[in-house]
Amino acid sequence: MKQILEAQRRAFMAALPEPLSVRKDRLKRAAAMIADHADRFCDALSEDFGHRSRDQSMLTDIGGSITPITHAMKHVDRWAKAEKRKVQFPLGLLGAKAAVEYQPKGVVGVIAPWNFPVNLVMSPLAGIFAAGNRAMVKTSEFTPATSAVFEEVVGLYFSPDELAFVTGGPEVGKAFAELPFDHLIFTGATGIARHILHAAADHLVPVTLELGGKSPVIVGQGADIARTTERVALGKMLNAGQICLAPDYMLVPAEQEGAVVEGLKTAASAMYPTLLSNPDYTAIINDRHHQRLTDWIEDARAKGATIETVNPAGEDFAASNSRKMPLHIVRDVTDDMTLMQEEIFGPVLPIRRYTGGVDGAIEAVNARDRPLAVYYFGQDAGEERRVLDRTISGGATINDVIFHVSMEDLPFGGVGPSGMGAYHGLDGFRTFSHAKAVYRQPKIDVAKLAGLKPPYGSATRRAVAGQLKR
């Protein structure tokens, strides 16, 4: 890995300044690498998950990878332009000029997760390549088939000093995070992110962390319950809930709990009338995560929760060797239950009642770590504004879930335990660029004019007096 990094850095330094034509060519090749091998990637994704909806993979991992790349190709000329900045009076009148120029940082490390193992490699690469960088990618050991496709095809499109993939378990991941990159982006669990920060600290590597947390859904007093529950059910069951932005729990007015539960059941049953043989429904990634979810459900049941399993066809999941898991709606939840303490990352949806208007829901959200997203459903503009103003989250979607992540002109990132920094679109370009301040001095002796040149005297005192004016 050190040799790859050194080779990429040598090539990067030799090529500076990286022309926009080269950046666009890399973006074009990146899109082709995914599009040309879409079927192989979809097969590998299904193999890694035990079953993954092919149509979903085409939407989220194939199309979802090409969209940010084509967006970057379209806009990189504008993003890369130097920005003129103002200079203090009277220097501008004397001919001084200031600007910010965006330079590539060098070699960027990408540590990708398993839940969207194509998209969450390629989406950061859109900004990385647009900014003019090289990249090394550490793929997840939980998706070995997908990682193998990347390793097999990357050489058809990129030289190793442009883009390289690394595979391996925790020891490889640890060594990768300790490399002296010029920037490192990690997508994954908050607990592991702490180790990533420690590893990067020795070389003072700037880090972007895309994490998760418990993203709440706040159901307002006037929300359309049928529309709300359909959209929440869709977001919760996409990829079987294995999404950092999946709605983690719902906060509903006490008097509407029953209607919300029934709406969720109706919506889930309409989308997935069967599950075990349904090609549209994805399995849990591995036995360990399936057991974790099962244990958390039983923990909640033992502590007094009511579990409602949405199984419209009455299928026998216990007799199946599939890791598919139906939607579990959990009522009467309390804070001592594990599923209310940890990010769920699966098709398990706790419902919590609130009273006292939307402020009761806001208080419940603010009692927890700041989430990656907040979702509000309702028609009251004042209530919506209060939710946005009184909660702090990485992002928000109004009257739906997850969708803000697909808007390329919006920054995507968390805050506090849900992440650090952001990318996507212009914000990704700037994350992976160095903003260099450039000041051009006029021919006049500005230091003398400003009283900076010894011996100090009346000009110095006039300059100080001007600075002290308010």
C-alpha positions in Angstrom: 0.0 0.0 0.0 2.9 2.4 0.8 4.4 1.7 -2.6 1.1 2.4 -4.4 0.7 5.7 -2.4 4.3 6.8 -3.2 3.8 6.0 -6.9 0.5 7.9 -7.0 2.1 10.9 -5.3 5.1 11.0 -7.6 2.7 10.8 -10.6 0.5 13.5 -9.1 3.4 15.9 -8.5 4.9 15.3 -12.0 1.6 16.1 -13.6 0.8 19.4 -11.8 -1.1 21.4 -12.8 -3.7 18.8 -13.6 -5.6 20.0 -16.7 -9.4 19.9 -16.7 -9.3 17.8 -19.8 -7.5 15.0 -17.8 -9.9 15.3 -15.0 -12.9 15.0 -17.3 -11.3 12.0 -19.0 -10.9 10.3 -15.6 -14.5 11.0 -14.8 -15.5 9.6 -18.2 -13.5 6.4 -17.6 -14.9 6.0 -14.1 -18.5 6.1 -15.5 -17.6 3.6 -18.2 -16.0 1.3 -15.7 -19.3 0.9 -13.9 -21.7 1.1 -16.9 -19.7 -1.5 -19.0 -19.7 -4.0 -16.1 -23.1 -3.3 -14.6 -24.3 -6.9 -14.9 -21.2 -8.2 -13.2 -21.5 -5.7 -10.4 -25.2 -6.6 -9.9 -24.4 -10.4 -9.8 -21.6 -9.7 -7.3 -23.8 -7.6 -5.1 -26.5 -10.3 -5.0 -23.8 -12.9 -4.1 -22.4 -10.8 -1.3 -25.9 -10.1 0.2 -27.2 -13.6 -0.2 -29.9 -11.9 -2.4 -30.1 -8.3 -3.5 -32.7 -6.9 -5.7 -31.2 -6.5 -9.2 -33.4 -3.5 -10.0 -32.5 -1.9 -6.7 -28.8 -2.4 -7.4 -29.2 -0.9 -10.9 -30.9 2.2 -9.3 -28.8 2.7 -6.2 -25.3 1.4 -7.2 -25.1 1.6 -11.0 -27.2 4.6 -11.9 -26.5 6.1 -8.5 -22.8 6.0 -9.3 -22.9 7.4 -12.8 -25.2 10.4 -11.8 -22.6 12.2 -9.6 -19.9 11.5 -12.1 -21.8 13.0 -15.0 -22.8 15.9 -12.8 -19.2 16.6 -12.0 -18.2 16.4 -15.7 -20.9 19.0 -16.5 -19.9 21.5 -13.8 -16.2 21.1 -13.1 -15.2 24.0 -15.4 -17.2 26.4 -13.3 -16.2 24.8 -10.0 -12.5 25.1 -10.8 -12.5 28.8 -11.7 -10.6 31.1 -9.4 -12.8 33.2 -7.2 -12.1 36.9 -7.0 -12.1 38.3 -3.5 -12.2 41.9 -2.2 -9.1 43.7 -0.8 -9.2 46.3 2.0 -9.6 49.9 1.1 -7.6 51.6 -0.4 -5.5 48.7 -1.7 -8.0 47.9 -4.4 -7.8 51.4 -5.7 -4.0 51.1 -5.8 -4.2 47.9 -7.9 -4.0 45.1 -5.4 -5.9 41.9 -6.2 -7.0 38.8 -4.3 -8.4 35.5 -5.3 -8.9 31.9 -4.2 -7.6 29.2 -6.4 -8.6 25.6 -6.0 -5.8 23.1 -6.3 -6.0 19.3 -6.0 -4.7 17.9 -2.7 -2.9 14.9 -4.0 -3.7 11.3 -3.1 -7.1 10.7 -1.4 -7.8 7.5 0.6 -11.4 6.1 0.4 -12.6 3.6 3.0 -15.9 2.3 1.6 -18.7 0.4 3.5 -20.6 -2.8 2.5 -24.2 -1.5 2.3 -23.7 0.3 -1.1 -20.3 -1.0 -2.0 -20.3 0.5 -5.6 -22.1 3.8 -5.0 -20.1 4.7 -1.9 -16.9 4.2 -3.8 -17.8 6.0 -7.0 -19.7 8.9 -5.5 -16.7 10.2 -3.6 -14.5 9.5 -6.6 -16.6 12.0 -8.6 -15.4 14.8 -6.4 -11.9 13.4 -6.0 -11.3 13.2 -9.7 -13.0 16.5 -10.5 -10.7 18.2 -8.1 -7.7 16.6 -9.9 -6.6 14.0 -7.3 -5.5 10.4 -7.5 -7.2 7.8 -5.2 -6.7 4.6 -3.3 -9.8 2.7 -2.2 -10.1 0.2 0.6 -13.2 -1.9 0.0 -15.2 -3.8 2.6 -14.3 -7.4 3.5 -18.1 -8.0 3.9 -18.6 -7.7 0.1 -15.7 -9.8 -1.4 -17.4 -10.5 -4.7 -18.0 -6.9 -5.4 -14.5 -6.0 -4.4 -13.1 -8.7 -6.7 -15.0 -7.1 -9.7 -13.4 -3.8 -8.9 -9.9 -5.3 -8.8 -10.5 -7.2 -12.0 -11.8 -4.3 -14.1 -10.0 -1.2 -12.8 -6.9 -1.9 -14.8 -8.9 -1.7 -18.0 -9.6 1.9 -17.3 -7.0 3.3 -15.0 -3.3 3.0 -14.4 -2.4 2.1 -10.8 -0.9 5.6 -10.3 -4.4 7.0 -10.9 -6.8 4.6 -9.1 -6.0 1.5 -7.1 -8.2 -0.9 -5.0 -7.1 -2.6 -1.8 -8.9 -5.5 -0.1 -8.5 -7.2 3.2 -9.8 -7.5 6.8 -9.4 -5.2 9.9 -5.6 -5.3 9.9 -5.4 -4.1 6.3 -8.0 -1.5 7.1 -6.0 -0.3 10.1 -2.8 -0.1 8.0 -4.7 1.8 5.2 -6.0 4.4 7.7 -2.5 5.0 9.0 -1.1 5.9 5.5 -0.1 9.6 5.0 -2.8 10.5 2.6 -3.5 14.1 1.5 -7.2 13.5 2.5 -9.1 10.5 3.8 -12.8 9.8 3.6 -14.4 7.1 5.7 -18.0 5.9 5.4 -19.2 3.5 8.1 -20.0 3.2 11.8 -19.4 5.9 14.4 -17.4 3.5 16.7 -14.9 2.7 13.9 -14.7 6.3 13.0 -13.0 7.1 16.3 -10.2 4.6 15.4 -9.9 6.2 11.9 -9.4 9.7 13.4 -6.7 8.3 15.8 -5.0 6.6 12.9 -5.0 9.7 10.7 -3.8 12.0 13.5 -0.2 10.9 13.4 0.2 12.3 9.9 -2.3 15.2 10.4 -4.4 13.8 7.5 -7.6 15.8 7.0 -10.6 13.5 7.4 -14.2 13.4 6.1 -16.4 11.0 8.1 -19.7 9.9 6.7 -21.4 8.0 9.6 -25.0 7.3 10.6 -27.0 7.4 13.8 -30.7 7.4 14.7 -32.4 9.5 12.0 -35.9 10.3 13.3 -39.2 10.8 11.5 -41.4 13.4 13.0 -45.0 13.1 12.1 -46.7 16.5 12.4 -50.2 17.0 13.7 -51.6 17.5 10.2 -49.6 15.0 8.2 -51.2 12.9 5.5 -50.9 9.5 7.3 -51.3 7.3 4.2 -48.7 9.3 2.3 -46.4 9.5 5.3 -46.5 5.8 6.1 -46.0 4.7 2.5 -42.9 6.9 2.1 -41.5 5.8 5.4 -42.1 2.1 4.7 -40.4 2.5 1.3 -37.3 4.1 2.9 -37.2 1.6 5.7 -37.4 -1.4 3.5 -35.1 -0.2 0.7 -32.0 -2.4 0.9 -33.8 -4.0 3.9 -33.1 -0.9 6.0 -29.3 -1.2 5.6 -28.9 2.5 4.8 -27.2 5.1 6.9 -30.1 7.5 6.1 -32.9 5.0 6.8 -35.6 6.3 9.1 -34.5 4.8 12.4 -37.5 5.5 14.5 -40.8 7.5 14.3 -42.2 10.1 16.6 -46.0 10.3 16.2 -48.8 12.2 18.0 -50.2 9.8 20.6 -53.7 9.9 19.1 -52.3 8.9 15.6 -50.2 5.9 16.6 -52.8 3.3 15.6 -53.4 4.9 12.2 -49.6 5.1 11.6 -49.0 1.5 12.5 -51.9 0.4 10.2 -50.6 2.6 7.4 -47.1 1.1 7.6 -48.6 -2.4 7.5 -50.7 -1.5 4.4 -47.8 0.1 2.6 -45.3 -2.6 3.3 -47.8 -5.3 2.3 -48.6 -3.6 -1.0 -44.9 -3.2 -1.9 -43.9 -6.7 -0.7 -46.8 -9.1 -0.7 -44.3 -11.8 -0.3 -40.7 -11.7 0.9 -38.8 -15.0 0.7 -39.1 -15.5 -3.0 -39.6 -11.8 -3.9 -36.7 -10.6 -6.2 -37.4 -7.0 -5.1 -36.5 -7.5 -1.5 -32.9 -7.7 -0.3 -31.5 -9.9 2.4 -29.5 -9.0 5.5 -25.8 -8.8 4.6 -24.5 -11.7 6.8 -25.4 -14.0 9.7 -23.9 -11.8 12.3 -26.1 -8.8 11.4 -29.2 -11.0 11.1 -28.5 -12.4 14.6 -27.9 -8.9 15.9 -31.2 -7.6 14.7 -33.0 -10.7 16.0 -31.4 -10.2 19.4 -32.4 -6.6 19.6 -36.0 -7.5 18.8 -36.0 -10.0 21.6 -34.4 -7.6 23.9 -37.2 -5.1 23.2 -39.9 -7.8 23.7 -38.4 -8.9 27.0 -38.5 -5.3 28.2 -42.1 -4.8 27.4 -42.3 -3.8 23.8 -45.1 -5.0 21.4 -43.7 -6.4 18.2 -45.9 -6.4 15.1 -44.3 -8.4 12.2 -45.5 -7.4 8.7 -45.7 -10.8 7.0 -48.6 -10.6 4.6 -48.1 -14.1 3.0 -47.6 -15.8 6.4 -44.2 -17.1 5.3 -42.1 -19.3 7.6 -38.8 -17.3 8.0 -37.5 -19.6 10.8 -37.6 -22.6 8.4 -35.8 -20.7 5.7 -32.0 -20.5 5.2 -32.5 -17.1 3.8 -31.4 -14.0 5.7 -34.4 -12.1 4.6 -36.2 -10.4 7.5 -39.7 -8.9 7.4 -40.5 -5.4 8.7 -40.9 -5.4 12.5 -42.9 -2.5 13.9 -42.0 -2.0 17.6 -44.4 -0.2 19.9 -44.2 0.8 23.6 -40.4 1.2 23.3 -38.3 2.6 26.1 -34.8 4.1 26.2 -33.3 1.0 28.0 -34.0 -1.1 24.9 -30.9 -1.7 22.7 -32.7 -0.7 19.5 -33.3 2.8 21.0 -29.7 3.2 21.9 -27.9 2.0 18.7 -28.4 2.6 15.0 -30.7 -0.2 13.8 -29.5 -0.7 10.2 -32.2 -3.2 9.3 -36.0 -3.6 8.8 -37.0 -2.8 12.4 -38.9 0.4 13.1 -39.7 1.6 16.7 -42.7 3.9 17.1 -42.7 6.5 19.9 -45.6 8.6 21.0 -45.3 12.3 21.8 -47.6 14.8 23.4 -47.7 18.6 23.8 -47.4 19.4 20.1 -44.3 19.2 17.9 -42.1 20.6 20.7 -42.5 17.2 22.4 -41.0 15.5 19.4 -38.3 18.1 19.1 -37.3 17.5 22.7 -37.1 13.8 22.1 -34.8 14.3 19.1 -32.5 16.7 20.9 -32.1 14.3 23.9 -30.1 12.1 21.5 -26.9 12.5 19.5 -27.2 14.7 16.5 -28.5 12.5 13.6 -27.5 12.2 10.0 -31.0 13.3 9.0 -34.3 14.5 10.3 -37.5 13.8 8.4 -40.6 15.9 8.9 -44.1 15.1 7.6 -46.8 17.7 7.8 -48.5 20.6 6.1 -48.0 23.3 8.8 -45.3 25.8 7.6 -44.8 27.1 11.1 -44.4 23.6 12.6 -42.0 22.6 9.8 -39.9 25.7 10.4 -39.8 24.9 14.1 -38.5 21.4 13.4 -35.8 22.7 11.1 -34.8 25.6 13.4 -34.8 23.6 16.7 -33.1 20.4 15.6 -29.5 20.0 14.3 -28.8 17.3 11.8 -26.6 16.5 8.9 -29.5 17.1 6.5 -33.3 17.0 6.3 -36.0 15.9 3.9 -39.5 17.3 4.2 -42.5 15.0 3.5 -40.3 12.2 2.4 -37.1 10.3 3.6 -33.6 9.9 2.2 -34.1 12.0 -0.9 -31.8 14.9 0.0 -28.8 12.6 -0.5 -29.7 12.2 -4.2 -29.6 16.0 -4.8 -26.1 16.6 -6.2 -26.2 20.3 -5.5 -26.7 19.7 -1.8 -23.8 18.9 0.6 -24.1 15.4 2.1 -22.6 14.9 5.5 -23.3 14.6 9.2 -22.7 16.6 12.3 -21.0 15.5 15.5 -21.4 11.7 16.0 -23.1 11.4 12.6 -20.2 12.7 10.7 -17.6 15.4 9.9 -17.4 17.3 6.7 -19.5 16.9 3.5 -19.2 16.0 -0.1 -21.4 15.7 -3.3 -21.3 18.2 -6.2 -19.6 21.5 -5.6 -19.2 20.7 -1.9 -17.3 17.5 -2.8 -15.1 19.3 -5.2 -14.2 21.8 -2.5 -13.7 19.1 0.2 -11.1 17.4 -2.0 -9.4 20.6 -3.1 -7.1 23.0 -1.3 -8.4 26.6 -1.4 -5.2 28.6 -1.9 -5.3 32.3 -1.1 -3.5 34.4 -3.7 -2.7 38.1 -3.2 -1.1 40.3 -5.8 0.6 43.4 -4.5 0.6 46.6 -6.6 3.9 48.4 -7.5 3.4 51.1 -4.8 5.2 50.6 -1.5 2.2 49.5 0.5 4.2 48.7 3.6 5.4 52.3 3.8 1.9 53.6 3.1 0.4 51.5 5.9 3.1 52.4 8.4 4.5 48.9 8.5 8.1 49.9 7.6 10.4 51.0 10.4 11.2 53.5 11.7 7.7 53.8 13.0 6.1 57.2 13.2 3.0 59.3 12.3 2.0 57.0 9.4 2.0 54.0 11.8 -0.1 55.8 14.3 -2.6 56.9 11.7 -2.9 53.3 10.4 -3.5 52.0 14.0 -6.1 54.7 14.6 -7.9 53.7 11.4 -7.9 50.1 12.5 -9.5 51.0 15.8 -12.4 52.9 14.3 -15.8 51.1 14.8 
